[in-house]
Amino acid sequence: MNFFAVLNHWIHLASVIFWIGGVAFQLVVIFPFITKDNLPASYLITLATRFQKIISPLLLILLVTGGVNLGFRRSGYETIPSGYITTLAFKVLLVATVVSIHFFSFIRVNLDNTTATDQKAQILSQFRYAKWTLAIGIIIIFLASMLRQWKF
């Protein structure tokens, strides 16, 4: 057993857990208490900004450790089955989609120069991104489990 491979895989999994777990926390714990009439704008802006500062480095870690994981998984094999490559390509496409969603939600309009109605709409739209991230993240985790169990 290669200790570096185990450590790399563990770091990869921990990064996914923090990212998708944080998104799930926002949607399951925080979002149900938010309504259009009771919208704590400053709290939500602080929460979203802090979460994105934590998640942005994790995305880089995920990309690096994911590539290293593929290298370890592939070592010792001359060829990789085409089904594995197709599934991996679909997973990478979904990861790129989720990373794009993250960076698009990171680029938001300055809320200080907008009306209260516009602020509410912009804040609530941030949670729409979180819903998509969680849904796609669950599919990515399923694909990762499928790839992990693939025998070749």
C-alpha positions, -999 to +999 in steps of 0.1 A: +000+000+000+013+034-010+010+059+019+011+089-004-017+075-025-038+070+006-030+105+019-038+121-015-071+102-017-080+113+019-072+150+011-094+147-020-123+132-001-119+158+028-121+186+002-152+172-013-168+167+021-161+203+031-174+217-002-205+197-007-212+195+031-210+233+033-234+237+004-258+212+020-256+230+053-265+263+037-295+247+019-308+224+047-301+246+078-299+282+068-321+285+037-354+272+053-354+301+077-350+328+050-381+343+035-385+373+012-400+393+040-372+383+065-340+385+046-309+393+068-289+407+039-257+415+058-255+381+074-260+363+041-235+384+023-209+377+050-218+340+049-215+337+011-182+357+011-166+336+038-177+304+023-163+313-011-130+322+005-128+288+020-140+269-011-118+286-037-086+270-025-104+236-021-112+237-058-075+239-066-068+210-042-096+190-058-081+194-092-046+185-082-055+156-060-080+143-086-053+142-113-029+125-089-056+100-080-060+091-116-023+086-119-023+062-090-054+044-102-039+039-137-004+028-126+004-008-135-022-010-164-014-007-200-049+004-210-080+018-193-114+005-204-133+029-226-163+029-202-141+041-174-127+069-196-163+079-206-175+079-170-144+099-159-149+124-187-186+129-177-175+134-141-148+160-151-175+178-172-198+180-142-169+192-120-161+219-145-198+228-144-199+231-106-166+251-106-181+274-132-212+278-110-190+286-081-171+313-099-202+328-115-218+331-081-185+347-069-189+374-095-219+393-082-231+429-084-222+453-056-252+452-033-246+487-019-257+505-050-290+486-055-325+489-041-338+467-014-359+447-038-328+441-061-308+431-030-333+405-020-334+390-056-296+389-058-292+372-024-319+346-031-302+339-065-271+330-046-290+301-031-302+290-065-265+284-073-262+264-041-291+241-051-275+234-085-241+228-068-256+203-044-276+184-070-246+181-094-223+174-065-243+144-055-241+130-090-204+136-090-200+116-058-221+088-072-198+087-103-167+088-081-180+058-062-188+040-095-152+047-108-137+035-075-154+002-078-145-003-114-123-034-119-098-034-147 
